[in-house]
Amino acid sequence: MSSDRTYTLTVTGEQLGMISRACEVAARISIGQVDTIAFHLLASLPVDQYCEIQDVLETVQPMITGRPNLSCAPNDRMRDQHELAWSIYHAARHRLYLDLCADEGRAPDRMTVMSDPPRPCGRHNPPAIAQAADGSAE
C-alpha cells in the first residue's frame, strides 16, 4: 500500500474508542507487554483465574522479544508496527479526551497524559482526528 495517499474515515465515538484500544493492544503486543494486555482484557476475572492466565502470558514475552521482562521490539518490522499503532492510539486517545472534556463543559487538565497532543512515534506522524460537523470523529 502506498504511504503517500491520505484517506478520510468517518467513525462514531464508540468506534474511535475501539480503534484506540485495538491500536494500544497491537502496540503492546509488538513489544511483548502481555502483562499490560492481560490486565486490560482479563481484570474482571476472579483473582485465581486472572493470575493463572497472567502467568501463562508472561511466558510468551521472551518468545516475542527474545528477552524476559524487557519491553522492546525484536526486529525492525515489529518496531515499525509498534510505532505506527502507538501513533494512532495516542491520536485517538487525545481526541476522545478532548471530546469528553467538551461534553462535560470543562477545560482539558494539563495534569494527565491524555491532554498532551500526539507526537510522532518513530517515523510515523499521528493521524489528524477532528470532530466532524455531525459530531462523529473524522
Sequence and secondary structure as in RCSB ss.txt:
>XXXX:A:sequence
MSSDRTYTLTVTGEQLGMISRACEVAARISIGQVDTIAFHLLASLPVDQYCEIQDVLETVQPMITGRPNLSCAPN
DRMRDQHELAWSIYHAARHRLYLDLCADEGRAPDRMTVMSDPPRPCGRHNPPAIAQAADGSAE
>XXXX:A:secstr
  TT      B HHHHHHHHHHHHHHHHHHTT HHHHHHHHHTTS HHHHHHHHHHHHTTHHHHHSSTT    SS
HHHHHHHHHHHHHHHHHHHHHHHHHHHHHT    TTSGGGS    BTTB      B TTSSB 
